[in-house]
């Protein structure tokens, strides 16, 4: 029986968190004295990180790192009269799709593997459920996307794992049916694990959600809050004169956005952040898509957050469970890697530009993410309706593909016979309206 998501795990405002209340494991917080440990079955091996680590960002090359992590957006173009990719970047993308096939065209394969299994769904927010926007405070999800997420959570346990603060991402989404993990998984609310005795020390505290149900709050980096707040204030003050720079406090990490900063000033932003962090050896620096992020020196990431949530849901190390993680950022790669190792589940990368990934499948943008979520709901609720809906989704997807790419797809010896047939129909129809083919 599938685990239905009839929970309402959104956490109410809790009392201030202290290290003594958390009983945090010493290897997780390398500066704490030896203390409590995880309960048996909840143990996550967390080696210490070196202090002062500037991960991916070095004093001599932070500008190069900022540029390499922030490539200009690419639009897929197609020569309508000939159906061939009109730019080399387009051809590279379509070749990349052969390695990371669309989760829409591969939906039959995914659901065939999911038969008899319980799907657990994990979603990033920015760039996955909402488009990347210039102002991070305006990264609103559409009502249609919210409806799709709400419906998929009715059938599958669903969690949001974001670099944003947990409160902020909940403010954007506003659904109590979900589990939320903010600050790259350093601030998680999850279900109460009844199998763990109340007197058994672990890294969680018990609280209640907004409807009075018990939930567990997991904050492995709680002791770093004073440092994070201090660095946040310093960064705000030091970058206030840089036009377009924005510093965001995500509770257990600080994000310095330079998306709206003139690229001539990127080195100044990087220099300021780097210089401030010299005085904080317990914090480290990473980078994402036009953002520098200050985090605690703690070996915790989205991959470990997925592992923790699966354990909390009672879905860890189960042959009848299929975790699916959808995300677009480099921080999501840790989750993709966890699922790929041991064939635990599928990672789906959201990207319209080719890049190496630990994911298995891909989707181009949030609109395709929404179609995938809707397809999951229809598949679960009605197999026949799912087939019809999926065919329309695939027709729309393949209708944007150039003829040369479809020739390659149709030539592939795969198990997706129905999709190769659709590709052939589209190819022979000279890319007329996909709906005209089925009318």
C-alpha positions in Angstrom: 0.0 0.0 0.0 1.3 3.4 -0.9 2.0 5.9 1.9 -0.6 8.5 1.5 0.3 12.1 2.5 -2.5 12.9 4.8 -0.1 14.6 7.2 0.2 18.3 7.9 3.8 18.7 9.0 4.2 22.4 8.9 5.8 23.5 12.1 4.4 26.1 14.4 6.8 28.7 15.9 9.0 26.8 18.4 10.8 27.9 21.4 14.4 29.0 20.9 16.7 26.0 20.1 19.7 25.4 22.2 22.5 22.8 21.7 21.5 21.1 24.9 18.0 20.6 23.7 19.2 19.2 20.4 21.8 16.7 21.8 23.8 17.2 18.6 26.4 14.6 17.6 29.9 15.8 18.0 31.1 14.6 14.6 28.3 16.6 13.1 29.4 19.7 15.0 33.2 19.4 15.1 33.6 22.1 17.8 31.2 20.6 20.3 32.3 18.4 23.1 31.6 14.7 22.7 27.9 14.3 23.5 24.8 12.4 22.4 24.6 10.1 19.5 22.1 9.0 16.9 19.8 6.1 17.8 20.5 2.8 16.1 19.0 2.8 12.6 19.2 6.6 12.5 23.0 6.8 12.4 24.3 9.0 9.6 28.1 8.8 9.3 29.3 12.4 9.2 33.0 12.9 9.1 34.4 16.2 10.2 35.3 18.9 7.7 38.4 21.0 7.9 38.0 24.4 9.3 38.1 27.4 7.1 37.3 25.4 4.0 36.5 27.6 1.0 34.8 24.9 -1.0 35.1 25.5 -4.8 36.1 29.1 -4.1 39.8 29.9 -3.7 41.4 33.3 -2.9 43.1 33.4 -6.3 40.2 32.2 -8.4 36.9 33.2 -6.9 36.1 35.4 -9.9 36.6 32.4 -12.3 34.4 30.3 -10.0 31.7 32.9 -10.0 31.7 33.1 -13.8 31.8 29.3 -14.3 28.9 28.7 -12.0 26.8 31.4 -13.7 26.7 30.7 -17.4 24.5 32.9 -19.6 21.0 31.4 -20.2 20.6 29.6 -23.5 17.4 29.4 -25.5 16.8 26.4 -27.7 16.2 27.5 -31.2 15.0 25.5 -34.2 15.0 26.3 -37.9 11.3 25.8 -38.6 11.7 25.2 -42.3 14.3 22.5 -42.0 13.9 21.3 -38.4 17.6 21.3 -37.6 19.4 22.9 -34.7 20.5 26.4 -35.8 23.3 26.8 -33.2 26.0 24.5 -32.1 24.8 24.9 -28.5 21.4 23.5 -29.6 23.0 20.5 -31.2 25.0 20.0 -28.0 21.8 20.1 -25.9 20.1 17.6 -28.1 23.0 15.2 -28.0 23.1 15.7 -24.2 19.4 14.6 -24.1 20.5 11.2 -25.4 22.6 10.8 -22.1 20.0 12.5 -19.9 16.7 11.7 -21.5 13.6 13.7 -20.8 11.6 12.4 -17.8 8.5 13.1 -20.0 9.5 10.9 -22.9 10.8 8.3 -20.4 7.7 8.4 -18.2 6.7 4.9 -19.2 10.0 3.5 -18.2 9.9 5.4 -14.9 6.4 4.2 -14.0 7.1 0.6 -15.1 9.9 0.5 -12.6 7.7 2.2 -10.0 5.0 -0.5 -10.2 4.6 -2.1 -6.8 6.8 0.6 -5.2 6.0 3.6 -3.0 7.3 6.8 -4.6 8.8 9.4 -2.3 9.1 12.8 -4.0 11.8 15.5 -3.2 11.7 18.9 -4.9 14.0 21.9 -5.0 12.3 25.2 -5.2 14.1 28.0 -7.2 14.5 27.0 -10.8 12.4 23.9 -10.3 9.0 24.9 -9.0 9.5 28.6 -9.8 11.5 30.3 -12.5 14.9 31.9 -11.7 14.2 35.6 -11.3 16.3 38.7 -10.9 14.9 39.5 -7.4 15.0 36.4 -5.2 12.1 37.9 -3.1 9.9 37.6 -6.1 10.4 33.9 -7.0 6.8 33.1 -6.8 5.4 29.8 -8.0 2.3 29.9 -10.2 -1.1 28.9 -9.0 -1.0 26.0 -11.5 2.3 24.8 -10.1 1.0 25.0 -6.5 -2.1 23.0 -7.5 0.1 20.4 -9.2 2.3 20.1 -6.1 -0.7 19.9 -3.8 -2.2 17.1 -5.9 0.9 15.0 -6.1 1.3 15.3 -2.3 -2.1 13.6 -2.0 -0.6 10.4 -3.5 3.1 10.5 -2.5 5.0 11.8 0.5 6.5 15.0 -0.8 9.3 17.2 0.6 10.8 20.5 -0.4 14.6 20.7 0.0 15.8 24.3 -0.6 18.7 26.5 0.1 16.2 29.1 1.3 15.2 29.4 4.9 12.5 26.9 5.8 10.1 29.8 6.7 10.8 31.6 3.4 10.1 28.6 1.2 7.0 27.8 3.1 5.9 31.4 2.6 6.3 30.9 -1.2 4.5 27.5 -1.3 2.0 27.7 1.5 1.0 24.0 1.5 0.7 22.2 4.8 0.7 18.8 3.1 4.5 18.9 2.5 7.7 18.4 4.5 10.1 21.3 4.4 13.9 21.3 4.6 15.5 24.7 4.5 19.1 25.9 4.4 20.2 23.0 2.2 18.7 20.5 4.6 20.1 22.0 7.8 16.5 22.9 9.0 14.1 20.0 8.6 10.6 19.2 9.8 9.6 15.6 9.5 7.3 13.0 11.0 7.7 11.7 14.5 9.5 8.3 14.4 7.4 6.2 16.9 10.0 3.4 16.8 12.5 5.6 18.6 12.0 5.7 22.4 11.4 9.2 23.8 14.4 8.8 26.1 16.8 7.9 23.3 19.0 10.9 22.5 19.1 12.0 18.9 19.5 15.1 16.8 15.8 16.1 16.8 13.4 17.8 19.1 9.7 17.2 19.1 7.3 20.0 18.4 3.8 20.5 16.9 2.7 21.7 13.5 0.1 24.4 12.9 -2.7 21.9 13.3 -1.4 20.5 16.6 0.2 17.3 15.2 3.5 16.1 16.5 6.5 16.6 14.2 10.3 16.4 14.6 12.5 19.4 14.1 16.0 18.6 13.0 18.6 21.4 13.1 22.2 20.0 13.1 23.8 23.4 12.8 21.9 25.2 15.6 25.0 26.3 17.4 26.2 28.3 14.3 23.2 30.7 14.4 25.1 33.5 16.2 28.0 33.3 13.7 25.6 33.3 10.7 23.7 36.3 12.0 27.0 38.1 12.6 28.3 37.4 9.1 25.0 38.4 7.6 25.1 41.8 9.2 28.8 42.3 8.1 28.0 41.3 4.5 24.9 43.7 4.4 27.0 46.6 5.6 30.0 45.8 3.3 28.0 45.3 0.1 25.4 48.1 0.6 27.2 50.4 -1.9 27.4 47.7 -4.7 24.5 48.3 -7.0 22.4 45.2 -7.4 24.0 43.1 -4.6 21.6 41.5 -2.2 22.4 39.6 1.0 19.8 37.1 2.1 19.7 35.4 5.6 18.5 31.8 5.1 18.9 31.1 8.8 21.7 28.5 8.7 23.4 30.0 5.6 23.8 33.4 4.1 23.3 34.0 0.4 25.0 36.8 -1.5 23.2 37.3 -4.8 25.1 39.1 -7.6 22.7 38.4 -10.4 21.9 42.1 -10.7 25.4 43.3 -10.2 27.4 44.6 -13.2 29.9 41.8 -14.1 32.7 44.3 -13.7 31.9 44.4 -10.0 31.7 40.6 -9.5 35.3 40.5 -8.3 34.5 43.2 -5.7 31.7 41.1 -4.4 33.9 38.0 -4.2 36.7 39.9 -2.6 34.4 41.3 0.1 32.9 37.9 1.0 36.3 36.2 0.9 37.9 38.8 3.2 35.0 38.7 5.7 35.2 34.9 5.9 38.9 35.0 6.7 37.8 35.8 10.3 35.4 32.9 10.5 37.2 29.6 10.2 34.0 27.7 11.3 32.2 28.9 8.1 32.8 27.9 4.5 32.0 29.4 1.1 30.3 27.7 -1.8 28.7 29.1 -5.0 25.6 28.5 -7.0 23.9 30.2 -9.9 25.0 33.8 -9.5 25.0 33.4 -5.7 27.8 33.0 -3.1 26.7 31.0 0.0 28.2 31.1 3.4 27.5 27.9 5.4 28.7 26.2 8.6 31.6 23.8 8.5 29.4 20.8 8.8 29.3 17.8 6.6 25.6 18.0 5.8 24.0 18.6 2.4 20.8 17.9 0.4 21.8 14.2 -0.1 22.0 13.6 3.6 18.7 15.5 4.0 17.1 13.0 1.6 18.6 10.1 3.6 17.3 11.6 6.9 13.8 12.2 5.5 13.6 8.7 4.1 14.6 7.3 7.4 12.1 9.5 9.2 9.3 8.3 6.9 10.2 4.7 7.4 11.2 4.4 3.8 14.9 3.9 4.1 16.6 0.7 2.7 13.3 -0.6 1.4 13.2 -2.5 -1.9 9.6 -1.3 -2.5 10.4 2.4 -2.3 11.4 4.7 -5.2 12.7 8.1 -4.3 12.6 10.7 -7.0 14.5 14.0 -6.6 14.0 17.0 -9.0 16.3 20.0 -8.9 18.3 22.4 -11.0 21.3 23.5 -8.9 24.7 22.2 -8.2 23.6 21.7 -4.6 21.1 19.2 -5.8 23.9 17.0 -7.2 24.5 15.6 -3.6 21.0 14.3 -3.6 21.3 12.9 -7.2 24.5 11.1 -6.1 22.8 9.5 -3.1 20.0 8.2 -5.2 22.2 6.9 -8.0 24.5 5.0 -5.6 23.0 1.7 -4.9 20.2 2.2 -7.5 18.0 3.8 -4.8 16.1 6.1 -7.0 16.1 8.7 -9.8 17.5 12.2 -9.9 15.9 14.5 -12.5 18.0 17.6 -13.5 16.1 20.7 -14.5 18.2 22.4 -17.2 18.0 23.7 -20.7 21.8 23.7 -21.1 24.0 20.6 -21.2 26.0 19.9 -18.1 27.4 16.8 -16.4 25.2 15.5 -13.6 24.6 12.6 -11.3 20.9 12.7 -12.4 19.4 10.0 -14.6 16.8 12.1 -16.4 16.2 15.7 -17.3 13.4 18.3 -17.7 13.9 21.6 -19.4 12.2 24.1 -17.0 9.6 24.5 -14.3 6.8 24.1 -16.9 8.0 20.6 -17.7 8.4 19.9 -14.0 4.7 20.7 -13.6 3.8 18.4 -16.5 5.8 15.6 -14.9 4.0 16.1 -11.6 0.6 16.1 -13.3 1.5 12.9 -15.1 2.4 11.2 -11.8 -1.0 12.1 -10.4 -2.9 10.9 -13.5 -0.8 7.7 -13.6 -1.6 7.0 -10.0 -5.3 7.8 -10.2 -6.2 6.4 -13.6 -3.8 4.3 -15.8 -5.9 4.9 -19.0 -6.2 8.7 -18.4 -2.5 8.7 -17.7 -1.7 7.2 -21.1 -3.8 9.8 -22.9 -2.4 12.7 -20.8 1.1 11.5 -21.3 0.8 11.2 -25.0 -0.3 14.8 -25.2 2.6 15.9 -23.0 5.1 14.0 -25.2 3.6 15.4 -28.3 4.1 18.9 -26.9 7.7 18.1 -25.9 8.7 16.5 -29.2 7.0 19.2 -31.2 9.8 21.5 -30.1 12.5 19.1 -31.1 14.4 19.5 -34.4 14.0 16.9 -37.1 17.6 15.7 -36.9 17.2 15.0 -33.2 14.1 13.0 -33.7 15.8 10.9 -36.4 18.4 10.0 -33.8 15.7 9.1 -31.2 13.7 7.0 -33.6 16.9 5.1 -34.6 17.6 4.2 -30.9 17.0 0.6 -30.0 15.1 1.3 -26.8 12.1 -0.1 -25.0 10.2 3.1 -25.6 8.3 1.8 -28.6 5.3 4.0 -28.1 7.5 7.1 -27.9 9.4 6.2 -31.0 6.1 5.9 -32.8 5.1 9.4 -31.6 8.5 10.8 -32.7 8.0 9.2 -36.1 4.5 10.6 -36.5 5.8 14.1 -35.6 8.7 13.7 -38.0 6.5 12.7 -40.9 4.0 15.4 -40.2 6.7 18.1 -40.7 6.0 19.4 -37.2 2.4 20.5 -37.6 0.5 21.1 -34.5 0.9 18.0 -32.2 -2.8 18.2 -31.4 -3.7 17.9 -35.1 -2.1 14.5 -35.2 -4.5 13.0 -32.7 -7.6 14.8 -34.0 
